[in-house]
Amino acid sequence: SGLWHEIRDQIADQIGKQGGTTTLREGPFGPELVAEIPVAAGQGEGGTTRLARFVGVDGPRWFLRGVIAGEGAIN
C-alpha cells in the first residue's frame, strides 16, 4: 500500500486536531486529501478557513507528497 496511505491518515488527524476537516477523494494521481484548514489568528478574519489538497505518489523506493493551495485546490 506504500507510504501515502499512512501519511494521509497522519495529515487528516493533525488537521482534525487543529479544528479543520478533511475529505478523501480520487484525484488524477490516486487518492488525495481535500482539507479545510482554519486560518491562524492574525492571518485573516476569525473563523475563516483555507482549502488545500494533499497528493501523494508512491514509487519503487521513493515517495512524493505535494500540497496544492490557492485556486488549484478548488478544482
N, C-alpha and C positions, 0 to 999 in steps of 0.2 A: 504493500500500500504506500510505501515511501514516507518521506518526512512531512509532506504537506498536510496529510490527514491529522497528524499530531499537532503540528504548529498551528493549524487552523483552529483547533479546539482551544489552544492556549490564548490565541488572539481574541476569540469570542469571549472567553472567561474574563480576560483583562478589561475588555470594553464593557462587559456587563458590570464589573466592579466599579467602573467609572460612571455608571448610570446610563450607558448607551445601549443600543440594541444592534443585533446582527441578524442577517438572513443568509442562509446558504442557497446558492443558485448555480445553475450550469452556465458557464460562460464559454468564450471561444477557446480558452486554454484548459477547460475542465472545470471542476468545482471552484467557485470563488465565494468570498465572503463579502457581502454588502453591509456596511456599517454606518450607523448614525451615531456620531460621537459628540458628546457635549463639548461646547466651547469653553475653554478655561476662563475664569474670572478676569476681567480686564482686556479680553480679546474680542469682545463683541457684546451684544445685548444679553442680559440674563435670560437663561432658558433656551438659548439658541443651540443648534447643532450643526455639524458639518458632515457631509457624506464622503465616504471613502470606499474604494473597492480593493480588496486584498486578493491577489492571484498568486498561485504557486505552481511551479513546474518541476517535477522530479525527473532527473536524468540518471544515467548509469554511473554513479559516483559523484554527482553534483546535484544541487538544489538551487532554484532561483525563486526569490519572493519579490513581488512588486506591489506597490501601493499606488493606486490611481486616485487623484483628488481633483477638485475643480469640476469643470464641465464634463470631463471624461468619466467621472464617477456616476453621472446621472444616467447614462445610457445602459 
